[in-house]
Amino acid sequence: MTDSMKTIDPKELEIPVLHGYLLGAVGPRPIAFASTMDDEGNANLAPFSFFNVFSANPPIMVFSPARSGRTNTTKDTYNNVKKVPEVVINVVNHDIVEKMSLASSPFASDVDEFVKSGLTPVASDLVKPFRVKESPVQFECKVIEVKELGDQGGAGNLVICEVVKIHINESVLDEKGKIDQKKIDLVSRMGGNWYCRADENSMFEIVKPITTVGIGIDNMPADILNSSVLTGNDLGKLGGIEALPNETDVNDYKLTELSELFVEYEDDKATLETKLHQKAKELLTDNKLEEAWMTLLSFND
């Protein structure tokens, strides 16, 4: 990736072009598969990727059925929640992604997307709109506010919802009763026609520094900061350690785990340093943070 940057003033772009930049850069975006009902009892089902959860107490979700950038018309979902302020937000996994896409077609307002997509409507407990049976998690919500952001094409309409009941398919739970990120198999929206699947091949773990305070990159020795082997992500992980290993531990580790490297490259310090950095990088891949630091510090010991 080059350092050349394209600088854009959003006000100078046509809405479809701006829309493309926004959706191409901000992703993956979770999908709210929103089930609503009009005041005559007609069901509607449509997906929206301008969506997220914003609070746990109270449990608040927000999604945005924006005005059409081409015709400036409003979505049936928007029209429905203005009349019947209730919605079921169904999450989308890989098993239903094609049916979800089909439901996004611009059907007439009197067409039932449940029928068109082949998805199964299930009666909700506390709200009028149906749940999607095939969705692994379904949130029954009361709409507490609709915030219109404009009256021109492309303007968003923030539907602010309070979750009043949650339904979770037990097949996606782990032994502790939590949602297993490998089992739920979520999909998300990218730019253009692209989607992203959150499976084992695309997911990775980073231990959150919620209760710990790392030393930070600014406190690292210069030879580590300027390493030709370690990447920015490697340095970020190294910066998360709360305190550097003490000299005794480093010496012990050097004698027990690194002695062969020091013997082999005793007369070639440059290569030894590279090898140690490569070893530390491997340890970081295995989330062995303290061992990686002892490996790096052994060179200057």
Secondary structure, DSSP 8 states (H G I E B T S, - for coil): --S------GGGS-HHHHHHHHHHHS-SB--EEEEEE-TT--EEEEEESSEEEEEETTEEEEE-----TTT----HHHHHHHHS-EEEEE--BGGGHHHHHHHTS---TTS-HHHHHT--EE--SSSSS-EETTSSEEEEEEEEEEEE--SSTT--EEEEEEEEEEEE-GGGB-TTSSB-HHHH-BEEE-STT-EEE-STTT-------SS-----GGGS-HHHHT-SS--HHHHHHHTT-SS---HHHHHHHHHHHSHHHHHHTTT-HHHHHHHHHHHHHHHHHTT-HHHHHHHHHHTT-
